């Protein structure tokens, strides 16, 4: 029931009407339900029953509208709907948006944290609620949007596969006779595509003449093209003959994830929580950066909305640091000689550092 949540051995009752909030604690769920009804009746008497009939949306109506006009057809549609469902389960579908105050949203945030959600996951669930509230304001169903405090997200460790791990994974899939999984694994690691992007790829999206794969439906809503490596081209040419209509990879993330988890266990990586299919995308990005490709190019390749997302890979480009370390390796005497041309790399340090920035 919306407005009632368990905390330890007791239940917190929370009722807001017309911006006025009342809370209490009950020892059992039955008492909490009764207390909720009593608090609601009390608030209706003090605030006015007409508040309930004010033209507004319930949370369910707001979610349905957001699903229709904001999320439908987008790559993140299912995830957005799933994140919105968490709010419906917590607050209750019938909750008027006028009762969704900043304090209640703070409590929801804490509830998600207590359930073990990471800050990033919490923020994505809050984003779904935020979109619903913004839409209600835009459509005149809510006077103003309550404040939503998001959690600070850390960059976290970027897990990418080594060449040996890639070879071992592909060898295992081949020995199991999972040729389709081999194709998907290879495409994900060589293109950096998201799983959903790959599973929507059709033959008409593949330009063999220019060596490009076109991604029309991406997470950020902007189409992009990704170059083909030699082995990607071979796979695309072969699969275009097999699948002349529709997706070249008629699968989904669960189909791939089940075998990936089995492979992970067989390789002795069960305890590595970051060895997941998304690590293949990280691998593509990491290899591009490590081999001197500009972060701006990597941003366009992966389809990041902002370069700040791409910056998580910046530390993998050592060119700037390797050039700078010569300064620290230089002795006092070497520096003195360098000013007269005794140490060539010191004389050219500024040029070297400036040049390396462009590469990374």
Phi, psi and omega in degrees: 000133179296138180092000177230127177219148182272138174224106185068233181263005181238175182234133178265126178255130186222117181231130176230129177222126178061031179084357178261129187243141174227140177225157173201174180239139178232153184277335179227164179294322180299316178293327179293321178296318179294319180296324178298316180295320180294316180296321180295317179296319179298315181293323179296324178291321185276325183269323182119127183295338182295341179298323182296328184268004178299143181295105179208172176259152164279167179299321180298317179296322179294320178295317180297321179292319178296321178298325183282315189253343184249325188251336185302127176084354180273159183297331183262017185304309184295321179293319179297317179296320179295318179294324177293327181297327178299320178293320178298319180294324184280310186272333186098137185296331185275000183297123174293141181298334177295341179268356182271085185272170178298322180297319180291325176293324175297319178296321178296318178300316179294323177300316179297320178295319179296334179278359177093010178289140175287164179300321179296318179294319177301315181297324179291323177290324175292326180298324178296317178294318181301318180297319179297318181292319179298319180295322179295321177295316180299325183266008177075020180261359180208132183294314180209157182271128178292155179293136177238117182265112180273158181274150177287128180256132174275158179293319180077168180283135176266111182267119175230158185275141171282168177299322180293320179294321177297314181297318180294321180295312181295321179298318181294316179297321179293319180294332177278355181076023182266067185295324178294322178293325176299315180299314181295314179304313183294316179298317182295322183280333181268337181254337184072013180292151170286155182304314180298324178295318181293317184288349174262355184292131178243165181302324181290347179271000185250113180260095183290331180296317180265350180072041184233144172252126181263128178251108186270331183239103183243173183299320183270003176085002182249123177297155176206167177239145181236131179292154177264135167280174181299317183285332174294316178302316180300318180293316182296317179300318181292317185283336176294331177285327181279322184238085184281345175225148178078190183298141174285339180231081186281061183229190173215176186295331179290320177301315180285320184297324181298313180289326178298318180295321177296317179297316180302316179295316181296327180279000179077027183247024183301327183276354180272095185294343182263357175276085184228168180306328181294340178296338178292322176294317176301323182296316178301311181297317183296319180292322177299314182292316181297335182260018169090013179281136181303142178299328178294324177290319178299320177303312181291322180299312184277344180078033176289143181289322179228157180289342179300326178292321181291334184296346178297340181263358188300326183292347180277355178259098189273002187303315180299315184290321181293327177288321184287331185296337178299329179297319181284331179285342183286128177282166179303320180293321180296323180295321179296318178293326184296325181296341178253010177098012182287333180231105188301322185289332179288319178301324186259014185303313182299319179295317182297314182295317180298321181292322185290333179299320181297331182282333185233000000 
